[in-house]
Amino acid sequence: METSPLARPFPVMPAIDGAVPRVARAQYKTWDRCDLTYVEMAEGTSVAGVFTRNVCCSSEVELGREQIKLGRARALVVNAGNSNAFTGYRGREAVEQIMAQVAGHIGCEPSDVFVSSTGVIGVPLPKDKAEAGVANALTADPCDWEAAAETIGTTDTFAKGATASAMIGDTRVEFSAIIKGSGMIAPDMATMLGYIFTDAKVSPGFLQQCLSAANEATFSCITVDSDTSTSDTVLAFATGKAGNAELTGPDSPGADAFAAAIHDVCRQLAHLVVRDGEGAQKFIEIAVSGAISDDSARRVGLAIANSPLVKTAIAGEDANWGRVVMAVGKAGEPADRDRLSIGFGGTWAAKDGLPLADYDEAPVAAHLRGQDIRIDVDLGMGDGRATVWTCDLTHGYISINADYRT
């Protein structure tokens, strides 16, 4: 598979004290690559998570929702090639087997072991392959974050990682994060699978607060194809090894810097997923202002971002702003045709419900020939605003998904 033209190089990412990644081959599919990532974490690691709202979710998601309430973690296992979703009791037994196997090795409770799987839906995770793959991972040499990111991919065309740092008092804390995803991407929440590791000492409650807030403004503001996966999961792990005074809430010294770093990492990861959208040739940012609320602005933005007509127009480099008008109108949010303004790349095409008399399409056409596209929409109704991100819709998306199982 060719690398996306929108790809970004994998960043130099620091090791996180208290989090050690390893990879192995479980051979869930007939491919010549590692397909199981294992990360072992120090005692005392806090965890937070957000999960898909798809009601046909996997056992991994169901168990994760329960485990996250305990707020602690010692290990993560990610399987690639088989989503283990829609597999009934056999799928759940496979997950519980993995949890018990890892827990027995490192001496923790099974509930401290988080498991994610991604790939084909409807095929139970093979227990024999899972057991052998985990056994290999438990004794494998530690690897870097890029290897861990490559291992969790399915239709991804490049490994995705992000890093940040923050000062908490006199202590510098580090963040390293990986994600996979390129199709079946839509809000509620949209990432496929993402994992954030930090050496900061943070209470589970505040970690969850920061992650949930970041998710709302990042992962839940991206879409590739409007399809919400059965397996979408983002987990944040804080090992506490940096030695900072524990962050317990927004009033803790350094809490703002920590929350900003979490948001930064999530935003980087979310953009990378869109940049690897199946068949994508263009990265599209849609900025909506003038809505009655921020939530309303987000819903309008997503209506535009999910419109096949808008996405194919961008793919064809066609400045057809009438399709944006259509998408605003179908969003089901308060809007007034006679107050609506639409622009591309900083050039307004229509203002207050009318095409501009002196509108020059040349700069818009030049903008659409680029890879990074911006659409501005002002509803003229209030102070609500939001930004969402998507990609264009090309023949490549059809080709990838028509041949996905073959």
C-alpha distance (Angstrom), angle and dihedral (degrees) to the residues before:
residue distance angle dihedral
M1 . . .
E2 3.79 . .
T3 3.78 118.1 .
S4 3.80 113.7 -105.0
P5 3.82 112.9 -98.7
L6 3.81 86.0 -132.2
A7 3.83 93.4 57.0
R8 3.77 122.3 133.1
P9 3.82 124.0 -150.0
F10 3.78 116.4 -103.5
P11 3.81 107.9 -98.5
V12 3.78 127.0 -124.2
M13 3.80 100.7 -97.3
P14 3.79 127.0 -166.6
A15 3.77 123.6 -124.5
I16 3.80 110.6 -107.3
D17 3.79 114.6 -131.8
G18 3.79 106.8 -122.6
A19 3.83 97.0 21.7
V20 3.81 119.0 88.1
P21 3.84 119.7 -178.8
R22 3.80 125.0 -154.3
V23 3.81 132.5 172.4
A24 3.80 134.5 -153.1
R25 3.80 143.9 170.0
A26 3.78 117.5 -100.4
Q27 3.83 91.5 161.0
Y28 3.79 96.1 -139.0
K29 3.81 85.6 163.8
T30 3.78 132.6 24.6
W31 3.77 95.3 -93.5
D32 3.78 133.8 123.2
R33 3.79 99.9 -123.8
C34 3.78 145.0 80.6
D35 3.80 112.0 -82.9
L36 3.83 104.8 173.8
T37 3.80 124.6 72.5
Y38 3.80 119.9 -166.9
V39 3.81 124.7 -172.7
E40 3.78 120.0 -174.0
M41 3.79 117.2 -158.7
A42 3.78 135.6 -162.0
E43 3.76 124.4 -99.9
G44 3.78 111.3 -88.7
T45 3.83 94.9 36.8
S46 3.81 113.3 154.0
V47 3.80 120.5 -144.6
A48 3.80 137.1 -163.0
G49 3.78 130.1 177.7
V50 3.77 149.7 -178.0
F51 3.79 122.6 -154.8
T52 3.79 141.8 -166.9
R53 3.79 119.7 -82.5
N54 3.80 90.6 -146.5
V55 3.82 104.7 128.4
C56 3.81 91.2 -146.4
C57 3.80 90.7 62.5
S58 3.79 126.0 152.9
S59 3.80 127.1 -99.4
E60 3.80 87.0 -110.0
V61 3.81 89.2 63.0
E62 3.81 93.8 44.1
L63 3.79 92.0 51.1
G64 3.81 92.2 42.4
R65 3.79 91.7 55.9
E66 3.80 89.3 56.5
Q67 3.80 95.7 42.1
I68 3.79 93.3 50.5
K69 3.80 90.1 63.9
L70 3.82 88.8 67.7
G71 3.81 91.1 57.9
R72 3.80 97.6 -144.9
A73 3.81 135.7 101.7
R74 3.78 139.9 179.5
A75 3.79 103.4 173.5
L76 3.80 146.7 14.9
V77 3.81 127.4 -153.9
V78 3.82 120.6 -171.5
N79 3.81 121.1 -171.7
A80 3.81 120.5 -161.8
G81 3.80 126.3 -159.9
N82 3.81 99.1 35.3
S83 3.81 123.4 57.7
N84 3.83 93.0 -164.5
A85 3.81 87.0 -146.0
F86 3.82 122.8 142.1
T87 3.80 89.8 18.8
G88 3.83 102.0 119.1
Y89 3.78 123.2 -152.3
R90 3.82 92.5 -15.5
G91 3.77 90.8 61.2
R92 3.78 92.5 49.0
E93 3.81 91.9 48.6
A94 3.80 90.0 54.0
V95 3.81 91.3 53.4
E96 3.79 93.1 46.5
Q97 3.80 89.2 49.5
I98 3.81 90.7 55.3
M99 3.80 91.9 47.1
A100 3.80 92.4 50.6
Q101 3.81 93.2 45.3
V102 3.81 93.8 53.0
A103 3.81 93.3 40.9
G104 3.79 90.7 53.7
H105 3.78 91.1 51.2
I106 3.80 99.1 49.9
G107 3.81 98.4 28.8
C108 3.79 104.2 -114.6
E109 3.78 139.2 115.9
P110 3.83 116.7 -77.0
S111 3.80 87.7 -122.3
D112 3.83 88.1 64.8
V113 3.83 89.6 64.7
F114 3.80 115.9 83.5
V115 3.80 120.1 -159.3
S116 3.81 130.5 -165.7
S117 3.80 129.8 178.9
T118 3.78 131.6 -170.7
G119 3.79 134.9 -176.8
V120 3.78 136.5 58.9
I121 3.83 115.9 18.4
G122 3.80 122.2 -132.5
V123 3.81 101.1 31.1
P124 3.84 116.2 106.5
L125 3.80 114.0 -123.2
P126 3.83 105.3 -103.1
K127 3.81 106.3 -113.8
D128 3.79 94.6 -153.7
K129 3.80 93.4 52.8
A130 3.80 91.3 43.8
E131 3.80 92.2 51.5
A132 3.80 93.4 48.1
G133 3.81 92.9 44.0
V134 3.79 93.2 50.6
A135 3.81 91.0 46.9
N136 3.81 89.5 53.9
A137 3.79 92.0 47.3
L138 3.79 94.7 49.9
T139 3.81 91.0 60.9
A140 3.81 99.6 32.9
D141 3.78 122.2 114.8
P142 3.81 115.0 -97.3
C143 3.80 114.4 -94.6
D144 3.79 136.3 -162.1
W145 3.79 125.4 -95.9
E146 3.79 93.2 -102.4
A147 3.80 91.4 60.9
A148 3.80 89.4 48.1
A149 3.81 90.4 51.0
E150 3.81 93.8 47.8
T151 3.78 90.8 51.1
I152 3.81 96.8 56.4
G153 3.84 94.6 51.9
T154 3.81 126.4 106.9
T155 3.82 114.3 170.3
D156 3.81 89.7 0.1
T157 3.80 113.3 127.4
F158 3.81 96.4 -159.5
A159 3.80 138.0 23.8
K160 3.79 113.5 -101.3
G161 3.79 125.9 -147.8
A162 3.79 139.8 152.3
T163 3.77 135.8 -168.4
A164 3.79 138.9 -169.0
S165 3.78 140.8 159.8
A166 3.79 137.4 -148.7
M167 3.78 138.0 -167.4
I168 3.79 116.4 -123.3
G169 3.75 104.2 -174.5
D170 3.80 104.5 -52.1
T171 3.81 92.9 -23.9
R172 3.77 123.6 98.2
V173 3.80 113.0 -147.2
E174 3.79 123.8 -163.3
F175 3.81 133.7 -143.9
S176 3.80 127.1 -159.4
A177 3.80 119.7 176.4
I178 3.80 138.9 176.3
I179 3.78 132.5 -168.1
K180 3.79 141.1 -179.7
G181 3.76 128.0 -156.5
S182 3.76 141.2 111.8
G183 3.80 107.2 151.7
M184 3.80 136.8 30.2
I185 3.80 86.7 43.6
A186 3.81 121.8 154.2
P187 3.81 136.9 127.6
D188 3.81 125.8 -78.7
M189 3.04 76.0 86.1
A190 3.77 121.1 -29.2
T191 3.76 121.4 -163.2
M192 3.76 110.4 89.2
L193 3.83 95.9 -141.0
G194 3.82 126.8 -8.9
Y195 3.80 133.6 166.2
I196 3.79 129.5 -168.6
F197 3.80 122.1 -165.8
T198 3.80 125.5 -169.5
D199 3.79 134.0 168.9
A200 3.81 91.6 -142.6
K201 3.78 121.1 118.8
V202 3.80 106.1 -121.3
S203 3.77 133.1 158.9
P204 3.81 114.0 -115.0
G205 3.79 91.4 -119.2
F206 3.80 95.5 54.9
L207 3.81 91.7 41.5
Q208 3.80 88.5 55.1
Q209 3.80 91.3 47.7
C210 3.82 91.5 53.0
L211 3.80 94.7 44.9
S212 3.81 94.3 47.0
A213 3.81 91.7 50.5
A214 3.80 92.1 47.5
N215 3.80 91.2 47.9
E216 3.79 92.8 55.5
A217 3.81 91.6 56.1
T218 3.81 98.7 39.0
F219 3.81 122.9 18.5
S220 3.79 91.8 31.0
C221 3.80 90.0 52.3
I222 3.80 97.9 58.8
T223 3.78 131.6 83.4
V224 3.79 135.4 172.3
D225 3.78 102.4 172.1
S226 3.84 108.2 -7.7
D227 3.83 91.2 -108.4
T228 3.81 116.7 127.9
S229 3.79 112.6 -148.3
T230 3.79 125.7 -125.2
S231 3.81 89.2 -131.4
D232 3.84 108.2 40.6
T233 3.79 109.6 147.6
V234 3.80 136.7 160.5
L235 3.79 118.2 -173.8
A236 3.81 128.3 -176.3
F237 3.79 119.7 -158.9
A238 3.82 123.7 -166.3
T239 3.80 112.9 -168.6
G240 3.82 96.9 -171.7
K241 3.81 92.3 -138.1
A242 3.81 96.7 124.2
G243 3.79 90.7 79.1
N244 3.80 98.0 -129.8
A245 3.79 122.8 146.7
E246 3.79 104.9 -87.6
L247 3.78 116.2 -92.7
T248 3.78 107.5 -133.9
G249 3.79 103.0 163.9
P250 3.81 146.3 -12.8
D251 3.81 91.2 -73.7
S252 3.81 94.1 58.1
P253 3.82 113.2 110.5
G254 3.79 107.5 -96.6
A255 3.81 94.5 17.3
D256 3.82 93.1 121.0
A257 3.80 92.1 52.8
F258 3.79 91.6 48.2
A259 3.82 93.1 49.1
A260 3.82 90.6 47.7
A261 3.82 90.9 52.4
I262 3.81 92.0 50.2
H263 3.80 89.5 50.4
D264 3.80 91.4 47.9
V265 3.81 93.0 51.7
C266 3.81 92.7 46.7
R267 3.79 91.6 49.4
Q268 3.80 91.6 50.8
L269 3.80 91.4 49.5
A270 3.79 93.8 46.1
H271 3.80 91.5 52.7
L272 3.80 91.5 49.2
V273 3.81 90.8 55.1
V274 3.80 90.8 53.5
R275 3.80 91.1 45.5
D276 3.80 87.8 57.9
G277 3.79 94.3 45.6
E278 3.77 109.2 147.6
G279 3.80 107.4 -85.3
A280 3.81 92.3 -5.1
Q281 3.79 119.6 162.8
K282 3.80 98.8 165.2
F283 3.82 135.6 42.8
I284 3.81 111.0 -142.0
E285 3.81 127.0 -159.5
I286 3.80 116.1 -167.5
A287 3.81 115.7 -164.2
V288 3.79 115.1 -167.5
S289 3.80 121.7 -170.0
G290 3.78 136.3 165.7
A291 3.82 95.3 48.0
I292 3.80 124.2 141.4
S293 3.83 89.7 -110.9
D294 3.78 140.9 -2.0
D295 3.81 90.4 -105.8
S296 3.79 91.0 52.7
A297 3.80 90.5 49.4
R298 3.80 90.2 51.9
R299 3.79 92.3 51.4
V300 3.82 91.2 49.9
G301 3.79 90.2 48.6
L302 3.79 92.0 51.0
A303 3.81 91.9 48.5
I304 3.80 87.6 57.7
A305 3.81 93.3 42.3
N306 3.81 92.8 50.7
S307 3.79 96.1 46.7
P308 3.82 110.7 113.0
L309 3.80 88.5 -156.6
V310 3.81 93.0 55.5
K311 3.80 92.6 43.2
T312 3.81 94.2 49.2
A313 3.81 91.1 46.6
I314 3.81 89.0 55.7
A315 3.81 89.8 46.5
G316 3.79 88.2 54.3
E317 3.82 91.6 44.9
D318 3.79 89.1 -121.9
A319 3.81 116.2 153.9
N320 3.80 91.4 -144.2
W321 3.79 99.2 154.4
G322 3.81 90.3 170.0
R323 3.79 87.5 77.7
V324 3.79 89.4 58.2
V325 3.81 88.9 52.4
M326 3.80 88.6 52.9
A327 3.80 92.6 50.3
V328 3.81 92.8 49.6
G329 3.78 89.9 50.8
K330 3.81 94.6 50.8
A331 3.82 94.8 48.1
G332 3.81 93.1 90.5
E333 3.80 91.4 -130.4
P334 3.82 128.5 122.0
A335 3.79 108.5 -81.8
D336 3.77 136.6 150.0
R337 3.78 119.1 -145.4
D338 3.80 91.0 -149.3
R339 3.83 93.8 55.4
L340 3.79 98.1 44.1
S341 3.82 121.1 117.2
I342 3.82 126.0 -175.3
G343 3.79 132.1 -171.0
F344 3.80 142.6 169.4
G345 3.80 124.7 -144.9
G346 3.80 94.1 -15.1
T347 3.80 95.7 -46.4
W348 3.80 117.2 110.4
A349 3.80 114.8 -138.2
A350 3.80 97.3 179.1
K351 3.80 133.3 18.7
D352 3.79 129.7 -169.0
G353 3.78 94.4 -6.6
L354 3.79 97.6 -48.0
P355 3.82 136.4 90.3
L356 3.80 109.9 -107.4
A357 3.79 111.3 -103.0
D358 3.80 91.6 -136.7
Y359 3.80 96.1 40.2
D360 3.79 111.0 150.7
E361 3.81 112.4 -162.3
A362 3.82 94.2 -166.8
P363 3.84 97.5 86.8
V364 3.79 90.5 43.8
A365 3.79 91.3 51.1
A366 3.81 89.4 49.9
H367 3.80 90.6 50.2
L368 3.80 92.2 51.0
R369 3.79 90.8 54.3
G370 3.80 88.4 65.9
Q371 3.80 128.2 82.4
D372 3.82 99.1 -119.6
I373 3.81 111.6 61.8
R374 3.80 128.6 -173.0
I375 3.81 126.2 -162.6
D376 3.82 119.0 -170.4
V377 3.79 121.8 -160.5
D378 3.82 123.4 -178.0
L379 3.80 113.4 -172.3
G380 3.80 94.3 -172.4
M381 3.81 91.6 -142.4
G382 3.82 106.0 106.1
D383 3.79 146.2 -43.1
G384 3.81 100.1 -63.2
R385 3.78 117.5 123.3
A386 3.79 139.9 170.2
T387 3.78 140.5 165.7
V388 3.80 123.9 -141.3
W389 3.79 131.3 -179.7
T390 3.78 133.3 -144.2
C391 3.79 141.9 147.2
D392 3.77 135.5 -122.4
L393 3.80 124.3 -88.1
T394 3.80 114.7 -118.7
H395 3.80 140.8 166.3
G396 3.80 86.0 -95.7
Y397 3.80 91.3 71.1
I398 3.79 90.8 56.1
S399 3.80 93.3 47.0
I400 3.81 94.0 50.1
N401 3.79 95.0 48.3
A402 3.79 97.4 39.4
D403 3.81 88.5 58.4
Y404 3.83 98.3 34.5
R405 3.83 97.7 117.7
T406 3.82 95.9 34.9
